[in-house]
Amino acid sequence: MNIKCRENGITIRSTIDLIIAEIAIENNLYILHNDSDFTYMAKVINEIKIY
């Protein structure tokens, strides 16, 4: 996931955000957030569902 973001010019600042996003994808969950990293990830990774 981090590699796909980097290929598109997006740097995720927190490893914890990557772990949260991966768990949400694996369990088909929505992410309720107040963090710009998730917004940037969702632009590149279609599996991330933002609430």
Residue, then its C-alpha position, 0 to 999 in steps of 0.5 A: m500500500n505504501i509503495k502504491c502511494r509513493e508511486n503516485g507522489i504521496t508520502i504517508r507520514s505515519t506507519i500507524d495510519l497504514i496499519i489502520a487502513e490495511i485492517a479496514i480494507e481486510n475487514n471491509l470497514y469504513i474509516l472515520h478520521n480527522d487525518s489527511d493521510f487517509t484522504y490521500m490514501a483513498k485517492v490512490i487506493n480504491e479499497i479504502k472506504i472513508y465515512 
